[in-house]
Amino acid sequence: MKKKNLFGTILMIAGFTIIAAAGSMRLWADYKQKSMLDTFQTTLQAADTNQGASTGAEASADTDENVLGVIEIPKIELTAAIGKDVSTETLKYSVGHFEGTALPGEKGNCSIAGHRSYTYSEFFNRLDELTAGDEITIKTSKGSFRYVVYDKFVVEPSHVEVLDATEDATLTLVTCTPIRVATHRLIVKARLQ
């Protein structure tokens, strides 16, 4: 009887530890995202105060927080910081910009990836709800850029041509699909207005 009680106690402790670890990872991710948004807001305020001149706050955002800008998608109630890369570390706490693609507001294909993960970030969990005509706004220290969705489709992970340069100023959002299985990639395409 004592062995059963000991085994049950061990299982309860293990279960609690797993739940606590997942919860703490989620809390840390939320804290990190808020910190990135706050730092970016400080950058914008400093730039406004100095009439667009580079400031110490802007340099801090570039190096310490890795913040490129903020993406807003009203239809799915999303506001998230955009990291300057798509590294595993960046995507734990934000969406990320694919290095080598156009920057927001520039001619070419600005490409951004985000997770649909329950462990770290769920920023793109509702991306599949977007349809043609929906608006996406990206704010950077260079301005605010409004994109309108024109296409949505699913590809194999090997189809990286969705990141290829374009003639016009376009936006490509990339996430795994379906949620939890992640065998394919959901792609949302939008054009700068």
C-alpha positions as CSV (number, residue, x, y, z in Angstrom):
1,M,0.0,0.0,0.0
2,K,2.8,2.4,0.8
3,K,4.4,1.9,-2.7
4,K,1.1,2.9,-4.3
5,N,0.9,6.0,-2.2
6,L,4.5,6.9,-3.0
7,F,4.0,6.3,-6.7
8,G,0.9,8.4,-6.7
9,T,2.7,11.2,-4.8
10,I,5.5,11.1,-7.3
11,L,3.1,11.4,-10.3
12,M,1.2,14.3,-8.7
13,I,4.5,16.2,-8.1
14,A,5.6,15.5,-11.7
15,G,2.3,16.7,-13.0
16,F,2.4,19.8,-11.0
17,T,6.0,20.5,-12.1
18,I,5.1,20.2,-15.8
19,I,2.1,22.5,-15.4
20,A,4.1,25.0,-13.4
21,A,6.9,25.0,-16.0
22,A,4.5,25.6,-18.9
23,G,2.7,28.4,-16.9
24,S,6.0,30.1,-16.1
25,M,7.2,29.9,-19.7
26,R,3.9,31.5,-20.8
27,L,4.2,34.3,-18.2
28,W,7.8,35.0,-19.2
29,A,6.8,35.2,-22.9
30,D,4.0,37.6,-22.0
31,Y,6.4,39.7,-19.9
32,K,9.0,39.8,-22.7
33,Q,6.4,40.8,-25.3
34,K,5.2,43.6,-23.1
35,S,8.7,44.8,-22.6
36,M,9.4,44.8,-26.4
37,L,6.2,46.8,-27.0
38,D,7.0,49.3,-24.3
39,T,10.6,49.8,-25.6
40,F,9.3,50.4,-29.1
41,Q,6.8,52.9,-27.8
42,T,9.6,54.7,-26.0
43,T,11.6,54.7,-29.2
44,L,8.7,56.3,-31.1
45,Q,8.2,59.0,-28.4
46,A,11.9,59.8,-28.4
47,A,12.0,60.0,-32.2
48,D,9.0,62.4,-32.1
49,T,10.6,64.5,-29.4
50,N,13.8,64.8,-31.5
51,Q,11.9,65.3,-34.8
52,G,13.0,61.9,-36.2
53,A,16.7,62.1,-35.1
54,S,18.4,59.0,-33.9
55,T,18.4,58.8,-30.1
56,G,19.9,56.7,-27.3
57,A,16.4,55.1,-26.8
58,E,16.3,54.1,-30.5
59,A,19.7,52.5,-30.3
60,S,18.6,50.6,-27.2
61,A,15.6,49.2,-29.0
62,D,17.8,48.2,-31.9
63,T,20.3,46.3,-29.8
64,D,18.7,45.3,-26.5
65,E,15.2,44.4,-27.5
66,N,15.6,43.4,-31.2
67,V,12.5,45.4,-32.1
68,L,11.8,46.2,-35.7
69,G,8.3,47.5,-35.2
70,V,4.8,46.5,-34.2
71,I,2.2,44.6,-36.3
72,E,-1.5,45.3,-35.7
73,I,-4.3,43.2,-37.2
74,P,-7.7,44.5,-35.9
75,K,-9.8,41.6,-37.2
76,I,-8.0,39.1,-35.0
77,E,-7.3,41.5,-32.2
78,L,-3.5,41.2,-32.6
79,T,-0.9,43.7,-31.5
80,A,2.7,42.2,-31.4
81,A,6.2,43.4,-31.5
82,I,8.2,42.4,-34.6
83,G,11.7,41.0,-33.9
84,K,14.5,41.6,-36.3
85,D,15.0,37.9,-37.2
86,V,13.2,34.5,-37.1
87,S,15.5,32.8,-34.6
88,T,14.0,30.3,-32.2
89,E,14.6,32.8,-29.3
90,T,12.9,35.7,-31.1
91,L,9.8,33.7,-32.0
92,K,9.3,32.6,-28.4
93,Y,8.4,36.2,-27.5
94,S,7.3,37.9,-30.8
95,V,6.8,37.5,-34.5
96,G,9.9,37.9,-36.5
97,H,11.1,39.5,-39.8
98,F,12.9,37.2,-42.3
99,E,16.3,38.8,-42.8
100,G,17.0,39.5,-46.4
101,T,13.4,40.4,-47.2
102,A,12.1,44.0,-47.6
103,L,11.5,46.1,-44.6
104,P,8.0,47.3,-43.8
105,G,6.9,50.0,-46.2
106,E,9.6,49.3,-48.7
107,K,9.3,48.0,-52.3
108,G,9.6,44.2,-52.3
109,N,8.3,41.3,-50.1
110,C,8.4,42.1,-46.4
111,S,8.1,38.6,-44.8
112,I,7.1,37.9,-41.2
113,A,6.8,34.6,-39.3
114,G,5.0,33.8,-36.1
115,H,4.1,30.8,-34.0
116,R,0.7,29.3,-33.2
117,S,2.2,27.5,-30.2
118,Y,0.5,27.1,-26.8
119,T,3.8,26.9,-25.1
120,Y,5.4,30.2,-26.1
121,S,3.5,32.5,-28.4
122,E,0.1,32.4,-30.0
123,F,0.4,35.5,-32.1
124,F,-0.7,33.9,-35.4
125,N,-3.2,31.5,-33.9
126,R,-6.1,33.2,-35.7
127,L,-4.3,34.1,-38.9
128,D,-6.5,31.6,-40.8
129,E,-9.5,34.0,-40.1
130,L,-8.1,36.7,-42.4
131,T,-9.8,37.1,-45.8
132,A,-9.3,39.4,-48.8
133,G,-9.8,43.0,-47.8
134,D,-8.7,42.7,-44.2
135,E,-6.2,45.4,-43.0
136,I,-2.8,44.9,-41.4
137,T,-0.8,47.9,-40.1
138,I,2.9,47.8,-39.3
139,K,4.4,50.7,-37.3
140,T,8.1,51.3,-37.4
141,S,10.3,54.3,-36.5
142,K,10.0,55.2,-40.2
143,G,6.2,55.5,-40.2
144,S,3.0,53.5,-40.2
145,F,2.2,51.3,-43.2
146,R,-1.2,49.9,-44.1
147,Y,-1.5,46.6,-46.0
148,V,-4.6,44.9,-47.4
149,V,-4.9,41.1,-47.6
150,Y,-5.4,39.8,-51.1
151,D,-4.6,36.1,-50.8
152,K,-4.3,33.2,-48.3
153,F,-3.1,29.6,-49.0
154,V,-1.3,26.6,-47.6
155,V,2.1,25.3,-48.8
156,E,4.6,22.6,-47.9
157,P,7.4,23.8,-45.6
158,S,9.9,23.4,-48.5
159,H,8.0,26.0,-50.7
160,V,10.2,29.0,-49.6
161,E,9.5,30.8,-52.9
162,V,6.7,32.6,-51.0
163,L,9.6,34.7,-49.5
164,D,10.9,35.7,-53.0
165,A,11.2,39.4,-53.8
166,T,8.3,41.1,-55.5
167,E,8.1,44.2,-57.7
168,D,5.5,45.9,-55.5
169,A,5.5,46.5,-51.8
170,T,4.0,43.4,-50.4
171,L,3.7,41.6,-47.0
172,T,3.9,37.9,-46.5
173,L,2.8,36.4,-43.1
174,V,3.9,32.8,-42.4
175,T,2.9,30.4,-39.7
176,C,2.6,26.6,-39.2
177,T,-0.7,24.8,-39.9
178,P,-2.7,23.0,-38.8
179,I,-2.3,24.0,-35.1
180,R,-0.4,21.4,-33.0
181,V,0.4,19.3,-36.1
182,A,2.3,21.9,-38.1
183,T,2.9,19.8,-41.2
184,H,2.3,22.8,-43.6
185,R,2.6,26.5,-43.7
186,L,-0.2,29.0,-43.8
187,I,0.6,32.0,-46.0
188,V,-1.2,35.3,-46.0
189,K,-0.3,37.9,-48.7
190,A,-1.1,41.6,-48.5
191,R,-0.3,44.7,-50.5
192,L,0.9,48.1,-49.3
193,Q,-1.8,50.8,-49.7
